[in-house]
Amino acid sequence: MTAALSGSPAAVETGAVTETSVVRKVAWRLMPLIMICYMFAFFDRINISFAKFQLQSDLGFSNVAYGLGASMFVVGYVIFEVPSNLMLYRVGARRWIARIMISWGIATALMIFIRSEWHFYALRFVIGAMEAGFAPGILYYLTLWFPASHRGRITSFMFVASAFSGIFGAPVAGLILGGLNGVGGLAGWQWLFLAGGLPCLVLGLLVLTRLDDRIADARWLSEPEKALLSSRIAHHNREIGDHSLLGAIRQPGFLMIALIYFLLQIGSYGLNFWGPDLIKTASGGQAASVGFLTAIPYICGAISMVVIGRLSDASGERPKFVAGLAITAALGFFGAGLFDKHIVPLMFALALLGAGIVASIPTFWTLPAKLVTGVGAAGGIALINTLGQFGGIVSPVMVGWVKDLTGSTTPALYGIGVLCLVAAGLALFAMPASLRRSDKAA
């Protein structure tokens, strides 16, 4: 993290205090805990897929019942996303993020008691409702602590945690499901939900003691450091102003970037849901080899996140980087469709796809803070994230429908590639001046 922050484009000095040194200090204070919390949040989303076979076998759930229960998480999440972030703005990020961590941890741990389909549906809905607002809440929180010229790298750090969760989550889940099955009278899937839920209680308490709501509350910063950091953030926000949620929606470009995020999420979920299927079809490999190969696009995405985060901070030209990554993802989708039966070129295409679409998400999240601050940022970020979740519904349904209709995923991959190009075009040519303005000019 130190190396990534040392190349800051701005080193504004106040006596012996520099912007670079203060940002580095804040990053080391906040980001390790935030990254661990986000890693558990992502693991909480994917652990239901690891538990699928054991849970269905033990409880006799059909595939329809499992699918409905899994999707109830999204329903609860979408309904409570915006209200949760508005409440975070009112009561303070420290208390509300801790509440989210503790409540979703308890709800996840309670999954060990499900015995019927209705228990499953209800608890999955509750978990989604309790977790709602976490990711956009963290994104909003970062805007309170980091100047615009550093947010590309900082946001990338947060999203790298999701890549680690995907890379290490599968083997850990496998060890729990196999090694602890039957221990203490609990099935492996019950231990898995305990492992995902109980640590969140501890993390929630750490959030209460480790994070501060505002720069002014940070006893670990000196007065000159607080003054410098506050002035840099205020300098960036001087032309934005504070907005209500409705005022944020009315801002030129707000709905445009929401549409771009929706399109990027279609691409992201296209990789998440269909990458393993493509690899298995092309390679004919067993589950273990497919799992290792599936990690390659995400490893490339994690590397791309860090590199692009630094480059975008250096230039401040955020829309251009979003567009470039969307074009890269489109080329990956086209390549995956063209070489869907040949494993070596397919893996190169998926690596390109991962480097583009995975890194496009944190790069995108530097844009909303260029439009709104205050309650408008808290609610607006949540609303954009909610709209993006619909991309996660459209993508798997669209690809599945095309595959059922044609017997191949190739046409759908081409279609998603075209949508990525549309997102790139919107980012390059349809952005208002407030979003095209370089952060370095702020």
C-alpha positions in Angstrom: 0.0 0.0 0.0 2.9 2.3 0.8 4.5 1.8 -2.6 1.2 2.4 -4.4 0.6 5.7 -2.6 4.2 7.0 -2.8 3.7 8.2 -6.3 1.0 10.7 -5.6 0.8 13.4 -8.2 0.4 16.1 -5.6 2.6 16.7 -2.6 1.1 19.8 -1.1 3.2 20.9 1.9 2.2 22.5 5.1 5.4 22.8 7.1 6.7 19.3 7.4 3.3 17.8 6.5 2.6 16.7 3.0 -0.5 15.4 1.3 1.2 12.2 0.4 2.3 11.4 4.0 -1.1 12.2 5.4 -2.9 10.1 2.9 -0.5 7.2 3.5 -1.1 7.5 7.2 -4.9 7.5 6.8 -4.7 4.6 4.4 -2.7 2.4 6.8 -5.2 3.3 9.6 -8.4 2.7 7.7 -7.8 0.4 4.7 -6.6 -2.9 6.3 -9.8 -3.2 8.4 -12.1 -2.0 5.6 -10.5 -4.5 3.2 -11.0 -7.4 5.7 -14.6 -6.3 6.2 -15.2 -6.2 2.4 -13.6 -9.6 2.0 -16.1 -11.1 4.4 -18.9 -9.2 2.7 -18.0 -10.8 -0.6 -17.5 -14.2 1.0 -20.9 -13.9 2.5 -22.3 -13.5 -1.0 -20.6 -16.5 -2.5 -20.7 -19.0 0.5 -24.2 -20.0 -0.5 -22.8 -21.4 -3.7 -20.2 -23.5 -1.9 -22.8 -24.9 0.5 -25.3 -25.7 -2.3 -24.8 -29.5 -2.7 -24.5 -30.3 1.0 -27.4 -28.1 1.9 -29.7 -29.5 -0.8 -28.7 -33.1 0.1 -29.3 -32.6 3.8 -32.6 -30.6 3.6 -34.0 -32.0 0.3 -34.3 -28.6 -1.4 -35.0 -28.7 -5.1 -32.9 -26.6 -7.5 -35.9 -24.2 -7.8 -36.1 -23.8 -4.1 -32.3 -23.2 -3.8 -32.4 -20.7 -6.7 -35.3 -18.8 -5.1 -33.6 -18.7 -1.7 -30.3 -17.6 -3.1 -32.0 -14.7 -5.0 -33.9 -13.5 -1.9 -30.6 -12.0 -0.8 -30.7 -9.7 -3.7 -34.3 -8.8 -3.0 -33.6 -7.7 0.5 -30.4 -5.9 -0.5 -32.1 -3.9 -3.3 -35.1 -2.9 -1.1 -33.0 -1.5 1.8 -29.9 -0.3 -0.1 -30.8 3.4 -0.4 -32.6 3.8 3.1 -29.5 2.2 4.7 -27.1 4.7 3.2 -29.3 7.6 4.1 -29.4 6.4 7.7 -25.6 6.0 7.6 -25.4 9.7 6.7 -27.6 10.6 9.6 -26.1 8.5 12.4 -22.5 8.4 11.2 -20.5 5.8 9.2 -18.7 4.3 12.2 -21.9 3.2 14.1 -23.9 2.2 11.0 -21.2 0.2 9.4 -20.6 -1.6 12.7 -24.4 -2.2 12.9 -24.3 -3.7 9.4 -21.4 -6.0 10.2 -22.9 -7.3 13.5 -26.5 -7.7 12.2 -25.5 -9.5 9.0 -23.0 -11.7 11.0 -25.8 -12.8 13.3 -28.2 -13.4 10.5 -25.6 -15.5 8.6 -24.8 -17.6 11.7 -28.5 -18.2 12.2 -28.5 -20.1 8.8 -27.4 -23.2 10.8 -31.0 -23.4 12.1 -32.8 -23.6 8.8 -35.0 -26.7 8.4 -37.5 -25.8 5.7 -37.7 -23.8 2.5 -39.5 -20.9 4.2 -36.7 -20.7 6.8 -34.2 -20.5 3.9 -36.2 -17.8 2.1 -36.7 -15.7 5.1 -33.1 -15.7 6.4 -31.6 -15.1 3.0 -33.9 -12.0 2.7 -32.9 -10.8 6.1 -29.2 -11.3 5.4 -29.6 -9.2 2.2 -31.5 -6.5 4.2 -28.9 -6.4 7.0 -26.0 -6.2 4.5 -27.7 -3.5 2.4 -25.7 -0.3 2.2 -22.4 -1.8 3.2 -20.5 -1.4 -0.1 -21.9 2.0 -1.0 -21.6 3.1 2.6 -17.8 2.3 2.5 -17.5 4.0 -0.9 -19.2 7.1 0.6 -17.0 6.9 3.7 -13.8 6.9 1.6 -14.9 10.2 0.0 -14.8 11.8 3.5 -11.2 10.8 4.1 -9.3 10.9 0.8 -8.8 13.7 -1.7 -10.0 13.0 -5.3 -6.5 12.6 -6.7 -6.0 9.5 -4.5 -9.4 7.8 -4.8 -8.5 5.5 -7.7 -5.9 3.6 -5.8 -7.8 3.6 -2.5 -11.0 2.3 -4.2 -8.9 -0.3 -6.0 -7.5 -1.5 -2.6 -11.0 -2.1 -1.4 -12.1 -4.1 -4.5 -8.9 -6.2 -4.5 -10.2 -7.6 -1.3 -13.1 -9.1 -3.2 -10.6 -10.8 -5.6 -8.8 -12.3 -2.6 -12.1 -13.5 -1.3 -12.8 -15.3 -4.6 -9.3 -16.7 -4.8 -9.0 -18.0 -1.3 -12.6 -18.5 -0.4 -13.1 -21.6 -2.5 -10.3 -23.7 -0.9 -11.2 -22.5 2.6 -14.8 -23.4 2.0 -13.8 -26.8 0.7 -11.7 -27.5 3.8 -14.6 -26.5 6.1 -17.2 -28.5 4.1 -15.1 -31.6 4.1 -13.0 -31.4 7.2 -15.7 -30.2 9.7 -18.7 -32.2 8.4 -20.2 -33.9 11.4 -18.0 -32.3 13.9 -19.9 -31.2 17.0 -23.1 -32.6 15.5 -23.1 -29.9 12.8 -22.9 -30.4 9.0 -20.2 -28.9 7.0 -22.5 -26.3 5.5 -23.5 -25.2 9.0 -19.9 -24.7 9.9 -19.4 -22.7 6.7 -22.2 -20.2 7.7 -20.7 -19.9 11.2 -17.3 -19.2 9.7 -18.8 -16.5 7.5 -21.0 -15.0 10.3 -19.3 -15.0 13.6 -16.1 -13.2 12.6 -18.3 -10.3 11.4 -19.3 -9.7 15.1 -15.7 -9.1 16.0 -15.1 -7.0 12.9 -18.2 -4.9 13.8 -16.7 -4.2 17.3 -13.3 -3.3 15.7 -15.1 -0.8 13.4 -16.6 0.9 16.4 -13.2 1.3 18.1 -10.9 1.7 15.0 -12.8 4.0 12.6 -13.8 7.6 13.1 -16.7 9.4 11.4 -14.9 12.5 10.4 -11.4 13.9 10.1 -12.0 16.2 13.0 -12.6 13.2 15.3 -9.3 11.5 14.4 -7.1 11.7 17.5 -4.3 9.9 15.6 -3.9 12.9 13.2 -2.2 16.1 14.3 -3.9 19.4 13.8 -1.8 20.3 10.8 -2.5 16.9 9.2 -6.3 17.4 9.8 -6.2 20.9 8.3 -4.3 19.8 5.2 -6.5 16.8 4.5 -9.7 18.7 5.1 -8.6 21.6 2.9 -7.7 19.3 0.0 -11.1 17.5 0.2 -13.0 20.8 0.5 -11.0 22.2 -2.4 -12.2 19.4 -4.6 -15.8 19.8 -3.4 -16.0 23.5 -3.8 -17.8 23.5 -7.1 -20.0 20.5 -6.3 -22.1 21.5 -3.4 -24.3 19.5 -1.1 -27.4 17.9 -2.5 -30.5 15.9 -1.4 -31.0 12.5 -3.0 -33.5 14.1 -5.4 -31.1 16.9 -6.1 -28.4 14.3 -6.8 -30.6 12.4 -9.3 -31.3 15.7 -11.1 -27.6 16.4 -11.5 -26.5 16.4 -15.2 -24.7 13.1 -15.7 -26.1 11.2 -12.7 -28.5 8.9 -14.6 -25.8 8.6 -17.3 -23.3 7.1 -15.0 -26.0 4.9 -13.4 -26.6 3.5 -16.9 -22.9 2.9 -17.5 -22.7 1.0 -14.2 -25.7 -1.1 -15.2 -23.9 -2.0 -18.5 -20.6 -2.8 -16.7 -22.4 -5.0 -14.2 -23.9 -7.0 -17.1 -20.3 -7.6 -18.2 -19.2 -8.4 -14.7 -21.9 -10.9 -14.0 -21.4 -12.4 -17.5 -17.8 -13.3 -16.4 -18.9 -14.5 -12.9 -21.7 -16.8 -14.0 -20.4 -18.1 -17.3 -16.6 -18.1 -17.1 -16.4 -21.5 -15.3 -18.9 -23.0 -17.8 -16.9 -21.8 -20.8 -13.7 -23.2 -19.3 -15.2 -26.5 -18.4 -16.8 -26.9 -21.9 -13.5 -26.0 -23.7 -11.2 -28.0 -21.5 -13.3 -30.9 -20.4 -11.5 -30.7 -17.1 -12.5 -31.8 -13.7 -13.8 -29.4 -11.1 -10.4 -28.8 -9.5 -8.7 -27.8 -12.7 -11.6 -25.7 -13.8 -11.4 -23.9 -10.4 -7.7 -23.0 -10.8 -8.3 -21.8 -14.4 -11.3 -19.7 -13.3 -9.0 -17.8 -10.9 -6.8 -16.5 -13.8 -9.2 -13.7 -15.0 -9.6 -12.5 -11.4 -5.9 -12.5 -10.8 -5.4 -10.4 -13.9 -8.3 -8.2 -12.7 -6.6 -7.7 -9.3 -3.3 -6.7 -11.0 -5.2 -4.4 -13.4 -7.0 -2.8 -10.5 -3.9 -1.7 -8.8 -2.1 -0.6 -11.9 -5.0 1.3 -13.4 -5.9 2.9 -10.0 -2.4 4.4 -9.9 -2.5 5.6 -13.6 -6.0 7.1 -13.3 -4.9 9.0 -10.1 -1.9 10.3 -12.0 -3.9 11.6 -14.9 -7.2 12.4 -13.2 -9.0 11.5 -16.5 -11.5 9.0 -14.9 -14.0 8.6 -17.8 -11.2 7.8 -20.3 -10.0 4.9 -18.1 -13.5 3.6 -17.6 -13.9 3.6 -21.3 -10.6 2.0 -22.0 -11.3 -0.8 -19.5 -14.8 -1.4 -21.0 -13.2 -1.7 -24.5 -10.7 -4.2 -23.1 -13.6 -6.2 -21.6 -15.4 -6.1 -25.0 -12.4 -7.5 -26.8 -12.3 -10.2 -24.2 -15.9 -11.1 -24.7 -15.5 -11.2 -28.5 -12.4 -13.4 -28.1 -14.2 -15.7 -25.7 -17.0 -16.1 -28.2 -14.6 -16.7 -31.1 -12.5 -19.3 -29.2 -15.1 -20.9 -27.0 -14.0 -24.4 -28.0 -10.2 -23.9 -27.8 -8.9 -23.6 -24.2 -5.6 -21.8 -24.7 -6.9 -18.8 -26.7 -10.0 -18.9 -24.6 -7.9 -18.4 -21.4 -6.1 -15.4 -23.1 -9.5 -13.9 -23.9 -10.8 -14.4 -20.4 -7.6 -13.0 -18.9 -8.1 -9.9 -21.1 -11.8 -9.8 -20.1 -10.9 -10.0 -16.4 -8.3 -7.3 -16.7 -10.9 -5.0 -18.2 -14.2 -5.7 -16.5 -12.9 -6.5 -13.0 -10.8 -3.3 -12.9 -13.6 -1.2 -14.4 -15.7 -1.4 -11.3 -13.4 0.4 -8.8 -12.4 2.9 -11.5 -16.1 3.7 -12.1 -16.7 4.4 -8.5 -14.4 7.4 -8.6 -17.1 9.2 -10.8 -20.1 9.7 -8.4 -18.0 11.8 -6.0 -17.3 14.2 -8.8 -21.1 15.0 -9.0 -22.4 15.0 -5.4 -21.4 15.3 -1.8 -23.2 15.0 1.6 -26.5 13.2 1.7 -26.7 13.3 -2.0 -23.5 11.3 -2.2 -24.7 8.8 0.4 -28.0 8.2 -1.2 -26.8 8.6 -4.8 -24.0 6.0 -4.5 -26.5 3.6 -3.0 -29.0 4.2 -5.8 -26.4 3.7 -8.5 -25.3 0.5 -6.8 -28.9 -0.7 -6.6 -29.5 0.0 -10.3 -26.3 -2.0 -11.0 -27.7 -5.0 -9.3 -30.4 -5.2 -12.0 -27.5 -5.8 -14.4 -26.7 -8.9 -12.3 -30.2 -10.1 -13.0 -30.3 -9.3 -16.7 -26.9 -10.9 -17.5 -27.4 -14.5 -16.4 -31.0 -14.6 -17.6 -30.0 -13.2 -21.0 -27.0 -15.6 -21.5 -29.1 -18.6 -20.3 -31.9 -17.7 -22.6 -29.6 -17.4 -25.6 -27.8 -20.7 -24.7 -31.2 -22.5 -24.5 -32.3 -21.0 -27.8 -29.2 -21.5 -29.8 -27.3 -24.2 -27.9 -24.3 -21.9 -27.6 -23.2 -19.0 -25.4 -21.3 -17.3 -28.2 -24.1 -15.0 -29.4 -24.7 -13.8 -25.9 -20.9 -13.2 -25.4 -20.9 -11.0 -28.5 -24.0 -9.2 -27.2 -22.4 -8.4 -23.9 -19.3 -7.3 -25.7 -21.4 -4.8 -27.7 -22.9 -3.5 -24.4 -19.4 -2.9 -23.0 -18.7 -0.9 -26.1 -21.8 1.1 -25.5 -20.6 1.8 -22.0 -17.3 3.0 -23.4 -19.0 5.2 -25.9 -21.1 6.8 -23.2 -18.1 7.4 -20.9 -16.1 9.0 -23.8 -18.8 11.1 -25.5 -21.8 11.6 -23.3 -20.3 12.8 -20.0 -21.1 16.3 -18.8 -18.2 18.7 -18.2 -18.2 18.1 -14.4 -17.3 14.5 -15.0 -14.8 15.1 -17.8 -12.8 17.6 -15.7 -9.6 16.1 -14.4 -9.3 15.5 -10.7 -5.8 17.2 -10.9 -7.5 20.4 -11.8 -9.7 20.2 -8.7 
